[in-house]
Amino acid sequence: MTDVAVKSLVTKSNPVMTHRQILFVIFGLMAGMFLSALDQTIVGTAIRTIGDDLNGLSQQAWVTTAYLILSTIATPIYGKLSDIFGRRPLFIFAIVVFIIGSVAASFSSSMIELAAFRAIQGLGAGGLMSMPLAIMGDILAPRERAKYQGYFLAVFGISSVIGPLVGGLFAGASEILFIAGWRWVFLINVPIGIIALAIVMRFLHIPRQPRHSVRIDWFGAATVIIALVPLLLVAEQGRDWGWSSPISIACYVVGGLGIIAFIIVESIMKDDALIPLKLFRSSTFSMATVIGVFVGFGMFGAMLTLPLYLQLVLGSSPTESGFQLLPMILGLMISSIASGQIISRTGRYRIFPTIGTFFMAAGFFTLTLMKYDTSYWQIAGSMLLIGLGLGQLMQTLTIASQNSVGLRDMGVATSASTFFRQIGGTLGTAVLLSLLFTVMPANLQTNFTDKATLTAALDAALDPTVAQAPENQGIMTKVYDPIVSKVTDGALTQAQDGVNQAKAAAASVVAQQVAAGAIPASAQAQATAAAQAQAITSAAAQIQQELPVAKVASDGTVTLDFSDATARQSFVDTIVPTIIDNASSSSGSSFDNSTMDDTAFLNGADPRLSKPLLTAFNQSTVLVYWVAMFVVLIAFVLTLFFRTPPLRQKSALQEAHDEQRHAEKDAASLEAEAALAAAEAGALVGPTARDEEPAGDAEEDVEPGMTRREYRETHQD
């Protein structure tokens, strides 16, 4: 197909596209969506490796939050600008920015740098996810849109499947072409982005609809930034700052004032607003927006923990965790394609948000039942339920929003729907990950005060064979060496003090005997040595009875030997109650987020050593899933009151074209009637020269050189 042919896919005079033509346009849209969807999933399985390498796993929320903040803010701006200047140039701009951000992210040397470059990626991603939906709203009728969205969701599913797998493969490789493997997670976007850019520039040609106003709501964009950034920052940093600290309170105040200012600005801008408030007059749009916020909160926030859980608790490699996410993707693809076909054939979609939120809530509930040793297949079943729910929600909420507006506001309505869903996702990511790492230290402390868990872990840590094993060196250095040193140093000091006191007492007795004349002064040294040897023997017997792991040398030097399992177990049974009492009486936790900043030490570690940490992570994620479930349940209740009008049969472009034709016909008809009335009025005044023409041309002229019959035939439309 030539460029000319491609550019003629749809015009103002030809708004109806053939199936083949639609596929060409969708091909370009899918290329951009593939890029964005791939990047959303490719980072998930690699984030642990990235966090370990950059020594900042607890800061991973910044990496995801920065991306979501910028993409969220940019989404409505893209929608508004595309309504004014056309979809194609804004879509191309989004791809270019995304590529630049990807290149920069590959050079990150810290988690903060990575977060900044991910923000640039997010600036491009804001257009990559929302604009294809707006373009589809332009060219496809709502009922037909559901059918064609199957192609989109297939791409989304494929990219979501490939993403974790590719991310896992890259993260699992130490180097690829002399570059750290995880950095290819971002570099892979470059060739894909270039291909997507070429496809879009060649095949995507949608005419820009004329607008009477070209005002850009810059104040709206500024106020939405002022509103969102402080609130998202406090959601991420509140656990470190303190939720009631002065800086947190300042964020609350600035964010609240930003929301008020945004509403005022949008009301002043009216139709030119970044998010026109008139959209919320539609109950369908309003309800779809609110449901989208809750669904985004639960989905984005909670789902980020699954790859971490699979790798940390189940011990999966990054590659394996990518494969293990397949049930969720499978469920998403099945339900989305099936619901799309049903919507296309029946035109009804109200039931799908209800069923979708129910499946999501059920999936999160089953995740709350996970234990430290839960089978993967139970988790797979939960992921399948969540995927089945998401597939029914992703397209129906967008279709409902688009179906509530006309062509003029198609872009802004689509972007607004995506915007609020991303707000929910961004808040969910920040809040739930903050919750995860807030409760982690306390859960670690709890597990290290559990008698059975602590006994087994301390017994393993004191076993020389276990402690000196190469695979356990990391966890020993990170976690157990400080505990073991504290325990053994105290016991050793107490035992050594006992021997030293016995030796000193023996020497004192000999000195008294020398002073009394009972022992000659010349024999004092020999007598002292003999007395001290006897004292050491007596002290050693007592010490070994109280401390079986103690070994007392002939010179009185005390060492601890934990090679004997029985003696070691006796020591552990003695010391564990003391450790628990000291930890229980302490006002705070001896652990902090830095404990889990680099989790590489868990790889291959003895299960007895890793169990307290993995159990703590399991307990923390279960709490996250409880919160996600309750949020999605709220969305479920709201869907029961969701009322949706029948889907329109025509696309937005077709409706605009029909309205323009009707307007032109009405104008022509009014013009013809006015001209005819003027001609009849002129005939009443008196005859003209033309009225004197021969009878053969008896029809009166109503315009120079044109008879009334000719006039009527010309203006009959």
DACOR-V957583 format. One record per residue. SS is DSSP state (helix for helix, strand for strand, loop for the rest). BURIAL is + if it has 16 or more other ideal C-beta (glycine too) atoms within 10 Angstrom, else -. Layout:
BEGIN
SS & BURIAL
SS & BURIAL
END
This chain:
BEGIN
loop & -
loop & -
helix & -
helix & -
helix & -
helix & +
helix & -
loop & -
loop & +
loop & +
loop & -
loop & -
loop & -
loop & -
loop & +
loop & -
loop & +
loop & -
helix & -
helix & -
helix & +
helix & +
helix & -
helix & +
helix & +
helix & +
helix & +
helix & +
helix & +
helix & +
helix & +
helix & +
helix & +
helix & +
helix & +
helix & +
helix & +
helix & +
helix & +
helix & +
helix & +
helix & +
loop & +
loop & +
loop & +
loop & +
helix & +
helix & +
helix & +
helix & +
helix & +
helix & +
helix & +
loop & +
loop & -
loop & +
helix & +
helix & +
helix & +
helix & +
helix & +
helix & +
helix & +
helix & +
helix & +
helix & +
helix & +
helix & +
helix & +
helix & +
helix & +
helix & +
helix & +
helix & +
helix & +
helix & +
helix & +
helix & +
helix & +
helix & +
helix & +
helix & +
helix & +
helix & +
helix & -
loop & +
helix & +
helix & +
helix & -
helix & +
helix & +
helix & +
helix & -
helix & +
helix & +
helix & -
helix & +
helix & +
helix & +
helix & +
helix & +
helix & +
helix & +
helix & +
helix & +
loop & +
loop & -
loop & +
loop & -
loop & -
helix & +
helix & -
helix & -
helix & +
helix & +
helix & +
helix & +
helix & +
helix & +
helix & +
helix & +
helix & +
helix & +
helix & +
helix & +
helix & +
helix & +
helix & +
helix & +
helix & +
helix & +
helix & +
helix & +
helix & +
helix & +
helix & +
helix & +
helix & +
helix & +
loop & +
loop & +
helix & +
helix & +
helix & +
helix & +
helix & +
helix & +
helix & +
helix & +
helix & +
helix & +
helix & +
helix & +
helix & -
helix & +
helix & +
helix & +
helix & +
helix & +
helix & +
helix & +
helix & +
helix & +
helix & +
helix & +
helix & +
helix & +
helix & +
helix & +
helix & +
helix & +
helix & +
loop & +
loop & -
strand & -
strand & -
loop & -
loop & -
strand & -
strand & +
helix & +
helix & +
helix & +
helix & +
helix & +
helix & +
helix & +
helix & +
helix & +
helix & -
helix & -
helix & +
helix & +
helix & -
helix & -
helix & +
helix & +
helix & -
helix & +
helix & +
helix & -
helix & -
helix & +
loop & +
loop & +
loop & +
loop & +
loop & -
loop & +
loop & -
loop & -
loop & -
loop & -
loop & -
loop & -
loop & +
loop & +
helix & -
helix & +
helix & +
helix & +
helix & -
helix & +
helix & +
helix & -
helix & +
helix & +
helix & +
helix & +
helix & +
helix & +
helix & +
helix & +
helix & +
helix & +
helix & +
helix & +
helix & +
helix & +
helix & -
helix & +
loop & -
loop & -
loop & -
loop & -
helix & -
helix & -
helix & +
helix & -
helix & -
helix & +
helix & -
helix & -
helix & +
helix & +
helix & -
helix & -
helix & +
helix & +
helix & -
helix & +
helix & +
helix & -
helix & -
helix & +
helix & +
helix & -
helix & -
helix & +
helix & -
helix & -
helix & +
loop & +
loop & +
loop & +
loop & +
helix & -
helix & -
helix & +
helix & -
helix & -
loop & +
helix & -
helix & +
helix & +
helix & -
helix & +
helix & +
helix & +
helix & +
helix & +
helix & +
helix & +
helix & +
helix & +
helix & +
helix & +
helix & +
helix & +
helix & +
helix & +
helix & +
helix & +
helix & +
helix & +
helix & +
helix & +
helix & +
helix & +
helix & +
helix & +
helix & +
loop & +
loop & +
loop & +
loop & +
loop & +
helix & +
helix & +
helix & +
helix & +
helix & +
helix & -
helix & +
loop & +
helix & +
helix & +
helix & +
helix & +
helix & +
helix & +
helix & +
helix & +
helix & -
helix & +
helix & +
helix & +
helix & -
helix & +
helix & +
helix & -
helix & +
helix & +
helix & +
helix & -
helix & -
loop & -
loop & -
loop & +
helix & -
helix & -
helix & +
helix & +
helix & +
helix & +
helix & +
helix & +
helix & +
helix & +
helix & +
helix & +
helix & +
helix & +
helix & +
helix & +
helix & +
helix & +
loop & +
loop & -
loop & +
loop & -
loop & +
loop & -
loop & +
loop & -
helix & -
helix & -
helix & -
helix & +
helix & +
helix & +
helix & +
helix & +
helix & +
helix & +
helix & +
helix & +
helix & +
helix & +
helix & +
helix & +
helix & +
helix & +
helix & +
helix & +
helix & +
helix & +
helix & +
helix & +
helix & +
helix & +
helix & +
helix & +
loop & +
loop & +
loop & -
helix & +
helix & +
helix & +
helix & +
helix & +
helix & +
helix & +
helix & +
helix & +
helix & +
helix & +
helix & +
helix & +
helix & +
helix & +
helix & +
helix & +
helix & +
helix & +
helix & +
helix & +
helix & +
helix & +
helix & +
helix & +
helix & +
helix & +
helix & +
helix & +
helix & +
helix & +
helix & +
helix & +
helix & +
helix & +
helix & -
helix & +
helix & +
helix & +
helix & +
helix & +
loop & +
loop & +
loop & -
helix & -
helix & -
helix & +
helix & +
helix & +
helix & +
helix & +
helix & +
helix & +
helix & +
helix & +
helix & +
loop & +
helix & -
helix & -
helix & +
helix & +
loop & -
loop & -
helix & -
helix & -
helix & +
helix & -
helix & +
helix & +
helix & +
helix & -
helix & +
helix & +
helix & +
helix & -
helix & -
helix & +
helix & +
helix & -
helix & -
helix & +
helix & +
helix & -
helix & -
helix & +
helix & +
helix & -
helix & -
helix & +
helix & +
helix & -
helix & +
helix & +
helix & -
helix & -
helix & +
helix & +
helix & -
helix & -
helix & +
helix & +
helix & -
helix & -
helix & +
helix & -
helix & -
helix & +
helix & +
helix & -
loop & -
loop & -
loop & -
loop & +
loop & -
helix & -
helix & -
helix & -
helix & +
helix & -
helix & -
helix & +
helix & +
helix & -
helix & -
helix & +
helix & +
helix & -
helix & -
helix & +
helix & +
helix & -
helix & -
helix & +
helix & +
helix & -
helix & -
helix & +
helix & -
helix & -
helix & -
loop & +
loop & +
loop & +
strand & +
strand & +
strand & +
loop & -
loop & -
loop & -
loop & +
loop & -
strand & +
strand & -
strand & +
loop & -
loop & +
loop & -
loop & -
helix & -
helix & -
helix & +
helix & +
helix & +
helix & -
helix & +
helix & +
helix & -
helix & -
helix & +
helix & +
helix & -
helix & -
helix & +
helix & +
helix & -
helix & -
helix & -
helix & -
helix & -
loop & -
loop & -
loop & -
loop & +
loop & -
loop & +
loop & -
helix & +
helix & -
helix & +
helix & +
loop & +
loop & +
helix & +
helix & -
helix & +
helix & +
loop & -
loop & -
loop & +
loop & +
helix & -
helix & +
helix & +
helix & +
helix & +
helix & +
helix & +
helix & +
helix & +
helix & +
helix & +
helix & +
helix & +
helix & +
helix & +
helix & +
helix & +
helix & +
helix & +
helix & -
helix & +
helix & +
helix & +
helix & -
helix & +
helix & +
helix & +
helix & +
helix & +
helix & +
helix & -
helix & +
helix & +
loop & -
loop & -
loop & +
loop & -
loop & +
loop & -
loop & -
loop & +
loop & +
loop & -
loop & +
loop & +
helix & +
helix & +
helix & +
helix & +
helix & +
helix & +
helix & -
helix & -
helix & -
helix & -
helix & -
helix & -
helix & -
helix & -
helix & -
helix & -
helix & -
helix & -
helix & -
helix & -
helix & +
helix & -
helix & -
helix & -
helix & -
helix & -
helix & -
helix & -
helix & -
helix & -
helix & -
helix & -
helix & -
helix & -
loop & -
loop & -
loop & -
helix & -
helix & -
helix & -
helix & -
loop & -
loop & -
helix & -
helix & -
helix & -
loop & -
loop & -
loop & +
strand & +
strand & +
strand & -
loop & -
loop & -
strand & -
strand & +
helix & +
helix & -
helix & -
helix & +
helix & -
helix & -
helix & -
loop & +
loop & -
loop & -
END
